[in-house]
Each structure stands twice: as structure tokens, then as C-alpha cells.
Amino acid sequence: MTRMGWPMQPDEEKQVREVYALCHPEQPARAPEWYWAYPTLVLIQENHVVGFTSFSLSPGPSGVLTLFGNDVCVTPDCQGRGFGWELAQARLEVGRTFGATTFIGITAVTNRPMQRIFERQGLHACQRLPGYFGAVDAWVWAGAL
Ligand SMILES: CC(C)(COP(=O)(O)OP(=O)(O)OC[C@H]1O[C@@H](n2cnc3c(N)ncnc32)[C@H](O)[C@@H]1OP(=O)(O)O)[C@@H](O)C(=O)NCCC(=O)NCCS
């Protein structure tokens, strides 16, 4: 039994950080206030956080609201079961609720699961960023919500 938690509760932050560390062992932990500066949804299975996604909302000068994706992480032993898709979809739904009409996100060119999620969401890879992840390039994904 899984459920989506929104917004992340203070007592869930430690588990979110553990999921991030398992998903990105090569990267330093996020800054102390990260998960509050970037609103975070959590996916909970039997009282444990097994995934999360963060985002920001940025209003443009003309009033267009853009949803910027920041991370989708699913703990390794729960990957490949559709949880990443569920989190990414829930993030778009929250963005739409706030009135966002545009999405922008970045992922490594080698990250096929994340690219599939963006493709299924109708987003497009629009700009390659050489060396964005050091040795690995990234794609900027964007589209209308
Ligand atoms: C990226 C990530 C969130 C995807 O979550 P997930 O729960 O494993 O993905 P899903 O089960 O929802 O599958 C999403 C798509 O990827 C495909 N997929 C899953 N694992 C795959 C793999 N190892 N290779 C290729 N495709 C794969 C699925 O078939 C699905 O595509 P489909 O809709 O065509 O069937 C997860 O792999 C993860 O946490 N990775 C580490 C952190 C990371 O890289 N995050 C993204 C950048 S911030």
C-alpha cells in the first residue's frame, strides 16, 4: 500500500535525505534548507518514504507560472515499479493546481528511466548541456502543462 504525501512533513525529511543518498551516492547531501526551499512530495510505503520529488514555481513577468522540477528519486529496491512515474505525475498535478502552465527539468543523457517519464508526460528534450553532470551531458526538458 503506497500513498502520496504532500507537502513533506518535518519528520519525513531525514528519510528523504536517505533516499537521495541512496540514489546519488556520488553527490553531496542537499543544503540544510533544501527540502523546504523546494517544496517536496513524498511517496510512502508502510510508513517509510520510498521516493520523493521536489520543485519550484517561478512566475514570469507576464504572469506565466513555470514549474521547475528538482529531483525525482525512488529508493533502488523500489525502482522499476512505476513509482517514479507516479511522483512525476503528482508533481505536475500540484503545479497545475497552482496555475503553472510550463514545465522545465534537466536530466542526464544517460538516464533512460527519467527520459521515458518526461517523454510520456509529453515533454521534449530541447537543449543538450555539455558537461552539466561533469563527465555526463544533460538534456533540458520542457513543455506545456
Ligand atoms: C529515475 C527514477 C526516479 C525512475 O523511477 P522508477 O520508479 O524506477 O521508474 P518507473 O518504474 O516509473 O519507470 C519509468 C520508465 O522508465 C522505464 N525504466 C525503468 N527502469 C529502467 C531501466 N533500468 N532502463 C530503462 N528503462 C527503465 C520504465 O519501463 C518506464 O518506461 P515506460 O513508461 O516506457 O514503461 C529512478 O530510477 C531513480 O530514482 N533513479 C535515481 C535518481 C535519478 O536519477 N533521478 C532522476 C534525475 S533527478
The ligand as an SDF file (V2000), in Angstrom:
LIG
                    3D

 48 50  0  0  0  0  0  0  0  0999 V2000
   14.6420    7.9430  -12.4420 C   0  0  0  0  0  0  0  0  0  0  0  0
   13.7890    7.2220  -11.4090 C   0  0  0  0  0  0  0  0  0  0  0  0
   13.1290    8.2430  -10.4990 C   0  0  0  0  0  0  0  0  0  0  0  0
   12.6900    6.4470  -12.1490 C   0  0  0  0  0  0  0  0  0  0  0  0
   11.8360    5.8590  -11.1750 O   0  0  0  0  0  0  0  0  0  0  0  0
   11.2760    4.3780  -11.3590 P   0  0  0  0  0  0  0  0  0  0  0  0
   10.2530    4.1760  -10.3280 O   0  0  0  0  0  0  0  0  0  0  0  0
   12.4030    3.4250  -11.3870 O   0  0  0  0  0  0  0  0  0  0  0  0
   10.6390    4.4830  -12.8230 O   0  0  0  0  0  0  0  0  0  0  0  0
    9.2850    3.8440  -13.3410 P   0  0  0  0  0  0  0  0  0  0  0  0
    9.1410    2.4540  -12.8170 O   0  0  0  0  0  0  0  0  0  0  0  0
    8.1770    4.7990  -13.0860 O   0  0  0  0  0  0  0  0  0  0  0  0
    9.5730    3.7260  -14.8960 O   0  0  0  0  0  0  0  0  0  0  0  0
    9.6580    4.8800  -15.7130 C   0  0  0  0  0  0  0  0  0  0  0  0
   10.0170    4.4620  -17.1220 C   0  0  0  0  0  0  0  0  0  0  0  0
   11.3880    4.0440  -17.1670 O   0  0  0  0  0  0  0  0  0  0  0  0
   11.4790    2.7160  -17.6550 C   0  0  0  0  0  0  0  0  0  0  0  0
   12.5710    2.0920  -16.9330 N   0  0  0  0  0  0  0  0  0  0  0  0
   12.5960    1.7550  -15.6280 C   0  0  0  0  0  0  0  0  0  0  0  0
   13.7960    1.2500  -15.3250 N   0  0  0  0  0  0  0  0  0  0  0  0
   14.5240    1.2610  -16.4660 C   0  0  0  0  0  0  0  0  0  0  0  0
   15.8700    0.8740  -16.7940 C   0  0  0  0  0  0  0  0  0  0  0  0
   16.6880    0.3670  -15.8760 N   0  0  0  0  0  0  0  0  0  0  0  0
   16.2930    1.0530  -18.0680 N   0  0  0  0  0  0  0  0  0  0  0  0
   15.4740    1.5890  -18.9960 C   0  0  0  0  0  0  0  0  0  0  0  0
   14.2030    1.9840  -18.7440 N   0  0  0  0  0  0  0  0  0  0  0  0
   13.7440    1.8100  -17.4940 C   0  0  0  0  0  0  0  0  0  0  0  0
   10.1480    2.0920  -17.3570 C   0  0  0  0  0  0  0  0  0  0  0  0
    9.8720    0.9820  -18.2030 O   0  0  0  0  0  0  0  0  0  0  0  0
    9.2280    3.2580  -17.6190 C   0  0  0  0  0  0  0  0  0  0  0  0
    9.0890    3.4400  -19.0070 O   0  0  0  0  0  0  0  0  0  0  0  0
    7.7340    3.0410  -19.7770 P   0  0  0  0  0  0  0  0  0  0  0  0
    6.7360    4.0400  -19.3030 O   0  0  0  0  0  0  0  0  0  0  0  0
    8.0910    3.1670  -21.2080 O   0  0  0  0  0  0  0  0  0  0  0  0
    7.3980    1.6400  -19.3580 O   0  0  0  0  0  0  0  0  0  0  0  0
   14.6080    6.2020  -10.5700 C   0  0  0  0  0  0  0  0  0  0  0  0
   15.2590    5.3150  -11.4550 O   0  0  0  0  0  0  0  0  0  0  0  0
   15.6480    6.8480   -9.6790 C   0  0  0  0  0  0  0  0  0  0  0  0
   15.3510    7.2400   -8.5510 O   0  0  0  0  0  0  0  0  0  0  0  0
   16.8830    6.9610  -10.1630 N   0  0  0  0  0  0  0  0  0  0  0  0
   17.9830    7.5410   -9.3670 C   0  0  0  0  0  0  0  0  0  0  0  0
   17.7820    9.0480   -9.2090 C   0  0  0  0  0  0  0  0  0  0  0  0
   17.6510    9.7400  -10.5380 C   0  0  0  0  0  0  0  0  0  0  0  0
   18.4310    9.5270  -11.4560 O   0  0  0  0  0  0  0  0  0  0  0  0
   16.6340   10.6080  -10.6300 N   0  0  0  0  0  0  0  0  0  0  0  0
   16.3330   11.3600  -11.8470 C   0  0  0  0  0  0  0  0  0  0  0  0
   17.1600   12.5670  -12.0000 C   0  0  0  0  0  0  0  0  0  0  0  0
   16.9700   13.6890  -10.6940 S   0  0  0  0  0  0  0  0  0  0  0  0
  1  2  1  0
  2  3  1  0
  2  4  1  0
  2 36  1  0
  4  5  1  0
  5  6  1  0
  6  7  2  0
  6  8  1  0
  6  9  1  0
  9 10  1  0
 10 11  2  0
 10 12  1  0
 10 13  1  0
 13 14  1  0
 14 15  1  0
 15 16  1  0
 15 30  1  0
 16 17  1  0
 17 18  1  0
 17 28  1  0
 18 19  1  0
 18 27  1  0
 19 20  2  0
 20 21  1  0
 21 22  1  0
 21 27  2  0
 22 23  1  0
 22 24  2  0
 24 25  1  0
 25 26  2  0
 26 27  1  0
 28 29  1  0
 28 30  1  0
 30 31  1  0
 31 32  1  0
 32 33  2  0
 32 34  1  0
 32 35  1  0
 36 37  1  0
 36 38  1  0
 38 39  2  0
 38 40  1  0
 40 41  1  0
 41 42  1  0
 42 43  1  0
 43 44  2  0
 43 45  1  0
 45 46  1  0
 46 47  1  0
 47 48  1  0
M  END
$$$$
